[in-house]
């Protein structure tokens, strides 16, 4: 009964995904008959549908209906052997038999079949392959929830995660990758998606190539593998911006932010040059002596001392 309930819920998925009125009519009728355990009639409705379209979504469903019909003990034509044969056909229809499920198995009806170690598992795999062949995210999510305790659900989850990752990958969008991480936190592609976010964000920072953009990257993604490179590029950009400005506030600000920078000497030298230009314009003893006291290591010190005496 549990299996029947699960399968009925999956049939609703197929109805949602169909576009033809005749498809909906036959499948709806089959569902109602399945709910009433009228398996023979359900199968007949499936066959009518199949007459209109050969080898379609209804084929494995039809075999499943026939399986339920033969396995029903109230059925005067009750026949476990034929039931399992039809279930096998549902599975084989999509050319899928899990090799791990090939150990010996004997059912409660004393019928052995090496491909049916787990009846519910194989039925779930048959349904999974139908959904897989006509992939829709809502249908796949419903399947995963309905069969969450089975191996088929795990394989469906992996398949869904890979398909959705491929879709997001094509967008090359940080927003879409972040959405993927929120929706699939246990995905095998979680790390790949996270690394892709780092990659895109770092590329954007490099394109803008400003200190602020590199610092924003570091603040937003402190665990990014590109963080050391981003720190270095932020320093280089800050140095270039300071020299381009040719202004004391920007140059002194650089030294405050990067006191151990490899550019320390050249920035300091530039500051000395600009400061000496300032005191040279004022040309007072007081300013020259202040320069000597503030920058005793500057190469302009001797010149400043001489000008101060004059």
One Martini backbone bead per residue (centre of mass of N, CA, C, O) as a GRO file, in nm:
protein
  310
    1UNK     BB    1   0.056   0.064  -0.019
    2UNK     BB    2   0.296   0.253  -0.006
    3UNK     BB    3   0.380   0.217  -0.301
    4UNK     BB    4   0.119   0.312  -0.424
    5UNK     BB    5   0.116   0.596  -0.303
    6UNK     BB    6   0.381   0.686  -0.432
    7UNK     BB    7   0.304   0.636  -0.728
    8UNK     BB    8   0.062   0.821  -0.739
    9UNK     BB    9   0.220   1.082  -0.680
   10UNK     BB   10   0.395   1.052  -0.943
   11UNK     BB   11   0.166   1.077  -1.149
   12UNK     BB   12   0.111   1.378  -1.096
   13UNK     BB   13   0.369   1.473  -1.224
   14UNK     BB   14   0.307   1.378  -1.515
   15UNK     BB   15   0.058   1.556  -1.552
   16UNK     BB   16   0.196   1.829  -1.522
   17UNK     BB   17   0.408   1.760  -1.774
   18UNK     BB   18   0.181   1.763  -1.963
   19UNK     BB   19   0.015   1.885  -2.284
   20UNK     BB   20  -0.204   1.678  -2.338
   21UNK     BB   21  -0.531   1.601  -2.301
   22UNK     BB   22  -0.520   1.291  -2.346
   23UNK     BB   23  -0.309   1.233  -2.136
   24UNK     BB   24  -0.465   1.335  -1.892
   25UNK     BB   25  -0.714   1.157  -1.917
   26UNK     BB   26  -0.578   0.874  -1.888
   27UNK     BB   27  -0.411   0.927  -1.626
   28UNK     BB   28  -0.645   1.007  -1.441
   29UNK     BB   29  -0.798   0.742  -1.467
   30UNK     BB   30  -0.569   0.562  -1.357
   31UNK     BB   31  -0.555   0.685  -1.076
   32UNK     BB   32  -0.842   0.622  -0.977
   33UNK     BB   33  -0.801   0.309  -1.009
   34UNK     BB   34  -0.564   0.279  -0.819
   35UNK     BB   35  -0.712   0.382  -0.562
   36UNK     BB   36  -0.923   0.122  -0.607
   37UNK     BB   37  -0.752  -0.131  -0.709
   38UNK     BB   38  -0.786  -0.111  -1.042
   39UNK     BB   39  -0.545  -0.243  -1.224
   40UNK     BB   40  -0.656  -0.339  -1.493
   41UNK     BB   41  -0.794  -0.071  -1.575
   42UNK     BB   42  -0.541   0.103  -1.554
   43UNK     BB   43  -0.385  -0.047  -1.775
   44UNK     BB   44  -0.586   0.005  -2.006
   45UNK     BB   45  -0.548   0.313  -2.006
   46UNK     BB   46  -0.252   0.305  -2.071
   47UNK     BB   47  -0.282   0.156  -2.344
   48UNK     BB   48  -0.441   0.382  -2.483
   49UNK     BB   49  -0.213   0.581  -2.468
   50UNK     BB   50  -0.002   0.404  -2.625
   51UNK     BB   51  -0.154   0.403  -2.899
   52UNK     BB   52  -0.078   0.710  -2.949
   53UNK     BB   53   0.212   0.649  -2.797
   54UNK     BB   54   0.512   0.526  -2.841
   55UNK     BB   55   0.733   0.506  -2.614
   56UNK     BB   56   0.661   0.639  -2.321
   57UNK     BB   57   0.590   0.735  -2.006
   58UNK     BB   58   0.370   0.492  -1.973
   59UNK     BB   59   0.521   0.224  -1.993
   60UNK     BB   60   0.628   0.181  -1.697
   61UNK     BB   61   0.350   0.234  -1.573
   62UNK     BB   62   0.205  -0.002  -1.699
   63UNK     BB   63   0.375  -0.224  -1.572
   64UNK     BB   64   0.309  -0.141  -1.285
   65UNK     BB   65   0.007  -0.190  -1.294
   66UNK     BB   66   0.034  -0.493  -1.359
   67UNK     BB   67   0.186  -0.566  -1.108
   68UNK     BB   68  -0.044  -0.481  -0.909
   69UNK     BB   69  -0.247  -0.679  -1.018
   70UNK     BB   70  -0.089  -0.957  -0.969
   71UNK     BB   71  -0.024  -0.890  -0.646
   72UNK     BB   72  -0.318  -0.912  -0.584
   73UNK     BB   73  -0.492  -1.130  -0.378
   74UNK     BB   74  -0.790  -1.048  -0.492
   75UNK     BB   75  -0.701  -1.156  -0.751
   76UNK     BB   76  -0.788  -1.419  -0.958
   77UNK     BB   77  -0.493  -1.357  -1.117
   78UNK     BB   78  -0.292  -1.422  -0.915
   79UNK     BB   79   0.075  -1.357  -0.994
   80UNK     BB   80   0.390  -1.315  -0.892
   81UNK     BB   81   0.557  -1.382  -1.143
   82UNK     BB   82   0.419  -1.172  -1.331
   83UNK     BB   83   0.468  -0.931  -1.156
   84UNK     BB   84   0.783  -0.935  -1.171
   85UNK     BB   85   0.800  -0.923  -1.474
   86UNK     BB   86   0.675  -0.637  -1.501
   87UNK     BB   87   0.878  -0.493  -1.323
   88UNK     BB   88   1.116  -0.560  -1.498
   89UNK     BB   89   1.012  -0.409  -1.751
   90UNK     BB   90   1.012  -0.129  -1.624
   91UNK     BB   91   1.317  -0.126  -1.591
   92UNK     BB   92   1.417  -0.216  -1.881
   93UNK     BB   93   1.293   0.009  -2.047
   94UNK     BB   94   1.540   0.208  -1.924
   95UNK     BB   95   1.806   0.048  -1.895
   96UNK     BB   96   1.787  -0.025  -1.560
   97UNK     BB   97   2.032  -0.197  -1.352
   98UNK     BB   98   2.153  -0.243  -1.050
   99UNK     BB   99   2.443  -0.409  -0.976
  100UNK     BB  100   2.411  -0.402  -0.658
  101UNK     BB  101   2.116  -0.559  -0.707
  102UNK     BB  102   2.230  -0.885  -0.783
  103UNK     BB  103   2.155  -1.049  -0.561
  104UNK     BB  104   2.005  -1.276  -0.396
  105UNK     BB  105   1.637  -1.325  -0.415
  106UNK     BB  106   1.347  -1.391  -0.202
  107UNK     BB  107   1.031  -1.396  -0.186
  108UNK     BB  108   0.730  -1.451  -0.026
  109UNK     BB  109   0.658  -1.628  -0.307
  110UNK     BB  110   0.905  -1.804  -0.400
  111UNK     BB  111   1.052  -1.586  -0.594
  112UNK     BB  112   1.331  -1.563  -0.800
  113UNK     BB  113   1.545  -1.256  -0.841
  114UNK     BB  114   1.850  -1.096  -0.895
  115UNK     BB  115   1.705  -0.797  -0.975
  116UNK     BB  116   1.515  -0.813  -0.679
  117UNK     BB  117   1.620  -0.736  -0.387
  118UNK     BB  118   1.447  -0.456  -0.405
  119UNK     BB  119   1.143  -0.368  -0.481
  120UNK     BB  120   1.126  -0.060  -0.414
  121UNK     BB  121   1.391   0.023  -0.541
  122UNK     BB  122   1.330  -0.063  -0.839
  123UNK     BB  123   1.079   0.104  -0.870
  124UNK     BB  124   1.219   0.374  -0.818
  125UNK     BB  125   1.416   0.355  -1.056
  126UNK     BB  126   1.205   0.352  -1.278
  127UNK     BB  127   1.089   0.632  -1.212
  128UNK     BB  128   1.347   0.798  -1.223
  129UNK     BB  129   1.401   0.750  -1.533
  130UNK     BB  130   1.157   0.900  -1.629
  131UNK     BB  131   1.229   1.177  -1.505
  132UNK     BB  132   1.512   1.202  -1.626
  133UNK     BB  133   1.416   1.201  -1.933
  134UNK     BB  134   1.205   1.447  -1.809
  135UNK     BB  135   1.331   1.704  -1.686
  136UNK     BB  136   1.224   1.837  -1.363
  137UNK     BB  137   1.259   1.991  -1.071
  138UNK     BB  138   0.985   1.937  -0.930
  139UNK     BB  139   0.978   1.634  -0.986
  140UNK     BB  140   1.248   1.557  -0.852
  141UNK     BB  141   1.184   1.665  -0.567
  142UNK     BB  142   0.942   1.482  -0.517
  143UNK     BB  143   1.090   1.216  -0.541
  144UNK     BB  144   1.298   1.260  -0.314
  145UNK     BB  145   1.083   1.279  -0.090
  146UNK     BB  146   0.920   1.012  -0.137
  147UNK     BB  147   1.228   0.842  -0.154
  148UNK     BB  148   1.433   0.915   0.092
  149UNK     BB  149   1.516   0.601   0.191
  150UNK     BB  150   1.643   0.557  -0.089
  151UNK     BB  151   1.880   0.515  -0.332
  152UNK     BB  152   1.728   0.664  -0.556
  153UNK     BB  153   1.729   0.938  -0.409
  154UNK     BB  154   2.034   0.978  -0.409
  155UNK     BB  155   2.068   0.971  -0.718
  156UNK     BB  156   1.871   1.203  -0.770
  157UNK     BB  157   2.024   1.415  -0.613
  158UNK     BB  158   2.284   1.404  -0.778
  159UNK     BB  159   2.154   1.469  -1.047
  160UNK     BB  160   2.024   1.738  -0.975
  161UNK     BB  161   2.282   1.884  -0.881
  162UNK     BB  162   2.429   1.861  -1.157
  163UNK     BB  163   2.221   2.007  -1.334
  164UNK     BB  164   2.203   2.274  -1.169
  165UNK     BB  165   2.502   2.339  -1.190
  166UNK     BB  166   2.517   2.360  -1.499
  167UNK     BB  167   2.321   2.597  -1.516
  168UNK     BB  168   2.475   2.796  -1.333
  169UNK     BB  169   2.750   2.791  -1.479
  170UNK     BB  170   2.645   2.945  -1.738
  171UNK     BB  171   2.590   3.225  -1.590
  172UNK     BB  172   2.825   3.342  -1.412
  173UNK     BB  173   2.676   3.393  -1.122
  174UNK     BB  174   2.680   3.481  -0.799
  175UNK     BB  175   2.381   3.470  -0.732
  176UNK     BB  176   2.331   3.177  -0.839
  177UNK     BB  177   2.544   3.036  -0.661
  178UNK     BB  178   2.425   3.123  -0.388
  179UNK     BB  179   2.154   2.986  -0.434
  180UNK     BB  180   2.267   2.701  -0.459
  181UNK     BB  181   2.385   2.684  -0.169
  182UNK     BB  182   2.111   2.718  -0.024
  183UNK     BB  183   1.955   2.472  -0.169
  184UNK     BB  184   2.251   2.282  -0.173
  185UNK     BB  185   2.436   2.212   0.104
  186UNK     BB  186   2.494   1.882   0.017
  187UNK     BB  187   2.645   1.907  -0.229
  188UNK     BB  188   2.904   1.795  -0.434
  189UNK     BB  189   2.915   2.112  -0.556
  190UNK     BB  190   2.971   2.318  -0.332
  191UNK     BB  191   3.275   2.386  -0.360
  192UNK     BB  192   3.263   2.463  -0.658
  193UNK     BB  193   3.068   2.700  -0.619
  194UNK     BB  194   3.238   2.861  -0.418
  195UNK     BB  195   3.490   2.889  -0.603
  196UNK     BB  196   3.338   3.039  -0.827
  197UNK     BB  197   3.280   3.290  -0.663
  198UNK     BB  198   3.571   3.367  -0.612
  199UNK     BB  199   3.654   3.388  -0.909
  200UNK     BB  200   3.456   3.610  -0.997
  201UNK     BB  201   3.521   3.823  -0.779
  202UNK     BB  202   3.824   3.848  -0.850
  203UNK     BB  203   3.789   3.930  -1.141
  204UNK     BB  204   3.633   4.191  -1.079
  205UNK     BB  205   3.857   4.325  -0.912
  206UNK     BB  206   4.074   4.320  -1.139
  207UNK     BB  207   3.918   4.492  -1.341
  208UNK     BB  208   3.909   4.749  -1.153
  209UNK     BB  209   4.178   4.789  -0.989
  210UNK     BB  210   4.132   4.859  -0.673
  211UNK     BB  211   4.170   4.884  -0.347
  212UNK     BB  212   3.867   4.869  -0.263
  213UNK     BB  213   3.799   4.608  -0.425
  214UNK     BB  214   3.997   4.423  -0.277
  215UNK     BB  215   3.889   4.477   0.012
  216UNK     BB  216   3.603   4.379  -0.045
  217UNK     BB  217   3.681   4.092  -0.112
  218UNK     BB  218   3.811   4.029   0.168
  219UNK     BB  219   3.555   4.091   0.335
  220UNK     BB  220   3.358   3.888   0.184
  221UNK     BB  221   3.620   3.664   0.129
  222UNK     BB  222   3.824   3.543   0.373
  223UNK     BB  223   3.850   3.226   0.242
  224UNK     BB  224   3.987   3.282  -0.006
  225UNK     BB  225   4.251   3.169  -0.206
  226UNK     BB  226   4.304   3.488  -0.312
  227UNK     BB  227   4.386   3.671  -0.064
  228UNK     BB  228   4.693   3.722  -0.099
  229UNK     BB  229   4.671   3.845  -0.380
  230UNK     BB  230   4.475   4.072  -0.298
  231UNK     BB  231   4.664   4.215  -0.099
  232UNK     BB  232   4.886   4.281  -0.303
  233UNK     BB  233   4.705   4.438  -0.507
  234UNK     BB  234   4.612   4.653  -0.308
  235UNK     BB  235   4.894   4.772  -0.260
  236UNK     BB  236   4.963   4.844  -0.551
  237UNK     BB  237   4.718   5.027  -0.601
  238UNK     BB  238   4.780   5.226  -0.372
  239UNK     BB  239   5.051   5.318  -0.481
  240UNK     BB  240   4.952   5.419  -0.760
  241UNK     BB  241   4.743   5.623  -0.650
  242UNK     BB  242   4.941   5.794  -0.487
  243UNK     BB  243   5.131   5.876  -0.722
  244UNK     BB  244   4.912   5.996  -0.905
  245UNK     BB  245   4.831   6.227  -0.704
  246UNK     BB  246   5.075   6.378  -0.571
  247UNK     BB  247   4.994   6.351  -0.252
  248UNK     BB  248   5.038   6.354   0.082
  249UNK     BB  249   4.783   6.210   0.198
  250UNK     BB  250   4.812   5.951   0.020
  251UNK     BB  251   5.105   5.874   0.104
  252UNK     BB  252   5.067   5.865   0.413
  253UNK     BB  253   4.830   5.668   0.406
  254UNK     BB  254   4.985   5.430   0.294
  255UNK     BB  255   5.185   5.398   0.539
  256UNK     BB  256   4.956   5.340   0.746
  257UNK     BB  257   4.845   5.078   0.594
  258UNK     BB  258   5.166   5.001   0.488
  259UNK     BB  259   5.435   4.976   0.693
  260UNK     BB  260   5.568   4.696   0.531
  261UNK     BB  261   5.622   4.780   0.258
  262UNK     BB  262   5.807   4.755  -0.041
  263UNK     BB  263   5.734   5.082  -0.090
  264UNK     BB  264   5.847   5.256   0.143
  265UNK     BB  265   6.093   5.410   0.024
  266UNK     BB  266   5.962   5.551  -0.226
  267UNK     BB  267   5.740   5.696  -0.066
  268UNK     BB  268   5.920   5.851   0.128
  269UNK     BB  269   6.078   6.005  -0.088
  270UNK     BB  270   5.829   6.150  -0.202
  271UNK     BB  271   5.758   6.301   0.056
  272UNK     BB  272   6.017   6.465   0.078
  273UNK     BB  273   5.984   6.619  -0.186
  274UNK     BB  274   5.710   6.756  -0.121
  275UNK     BB  275   5.792   6.891   0.148
  276UNK     BB  276   6.027   7.061   0.031
  277UNK     BB  277   5.853   7.226  -0.162
  278UNK     BB  278   5.693   7.367   0.062
  279UNK     BB  279   5.934   7.499   0.221
  280UNK     BB  280   6.049   7.649  -0.025
  281UNK     BB  281   5.808   7.844  -0.057
  282UNK     BB  282   5.826   7.971   0.228
  283UNK     BB  283   6.128   8.028   0.315
  284UNK     BB  284   6.189   7.941   0.623
  285UNK     BB  285   6.353   7.863   0.902
  286UNK     BB  286   6.131   7.711   1.050
  287UNK     BB  287   6.058   7.506   0.815
  288UNK     BB  288   6.339   7.384   0.776
  289UNK     BB  289   6.375   7.278   1.069
  290UNK     BB  290   6.120   7.103   1.066
  291UNK     BB  291   6.214   6.916   0.842
  292UNK     BB  292   6.470   6.807   0.983
  293UNK     BB  293   6.315   6.689   1.232
  294UNK     BB  294   6.112   6.502   1.067
  295UNK     BB  295   6.357   6.433   0.827
  296UNK     BB  296   6.666   6.319   0.892
  297UNK     BB  297   6.687   6.106   0.630
  298UNK     BB  298   6.682   6.310   0.424
  299UNK     BB  299   6.848   6.434   0.139
  300UNK     BB  300   6.755   6.751   0.212
  301UNK     BB  301   6.885   6.838   0.485
  302UNK     BB  302   7.141   7.004   0.411
  303UNK     BB  303   6.989   7.212   0.244
  304UNK     BB  304   6.800   7.307   0.473
  305UNK     BB  305   7.018   7.412   0.663
  306UNK     BB  306   7.137   7.628   0.475
  307UNK     BB  307   6.864   7.784   0.429
  308UNK     BB  308   6.818   7.852   0.731
  309UNK     BB  309   7.071   8.040   0.770
  310UNK     BB  310   6.985   8.250   0.545
   0.00000   0.00000   0.00000
